[in-house]
């Protein structure tokens, strides 16, 4: 039996290109003036952005006093 980390399964179900424009419009190729990211670093940033988007997407719908499921 292979145990998959929870966040890994979350980010695999979300396409970075399908996120709203304010979440996926970062220029990862030109990360800074003097630094360039490797492909694995860009993928890690995309995954982090997808997890944050998922978190804040659920947070927006939260109502004070609501029970977590």
C-alpha positions in Angstrom: 0.0 0.0 0.0 1.3 3.4 -1.0 0.4 6.3 1.2 0.2 9.6 -0.6 0.5 12.9 1.2 -2.7 14.8 1.3 -1.4 18.0 -0.3 0.0 16.1 -3.2 -3.4 14.7 -4.0 -4.9 18.1 -3.7 -2.5 19.8 -6.1 -2.7 17.0 -8.7 -6.4 17.7 -9.0 -6.0 21.4 -9.7 -4.6 22.7 -13.0 -2.4 25.8 -12.5 -3.7 27.3 -15.8 -7.3 27.0 -14.5 -6.8 29.2 -11.5 -8.1 32.7 -11.6 -5.8 35.2 -13.4 -4.7 36.9 -10.2 -3.4 33.5 -8.9 -1.6 32.2 -12.1 -0.3 35.3 -13.8 3.1 35.3 -12.1 6.1 35.3 -14.4 8.0 32.4 -13.0 10.5 32.5 -15.8 11.7 35.9 -14.7 11.6 35.3 -11.0 14.1 38.2 -10.3 16.6 40.2 -12.3 19.5 38.1 -11.4 18.0 34.6 -10.7 16.4 32.1 -12.9 14.4 29.2 -11.6 14.9 25.5 -12.5 11.8 23.6 -13.7 11.5 21.7 -10.4 11.5 25.1 -8.5 8.8 26.5 -10.8 6.7 23.3 -10.2 7.1 23.7 -6.5 5.9 27.3 -6.6 3.0 26.4 -8.7 2.0 23.7 -6.2 2.3 26.1 -3.3 0.1 28.6 -5.1 -2.5 25.9 -5.8 -2.6 24.9 -2.1 -2.9 28.5 -1.0 -5.7 29.2 -3.5 -7.5 26.1 -2.3 -7.2 27.3 1.3 -8.4 30.8 0.6 -11.2 29.6 -1.7 -12.7 27.7 1.2 -11.9 30.5 3.7 -14.0 32.9 1.7 -17.2 30.8 2.3 -16.5 30.5 6.0 -19.2 32.0 8.3 -18.4 33.0 11.9 -19.5 30.2 14.2 -19.6 27.6 11.4 -18.6 24.1 12.4 -15.7 22.6 10.4 -16.4 19.3 8.8 
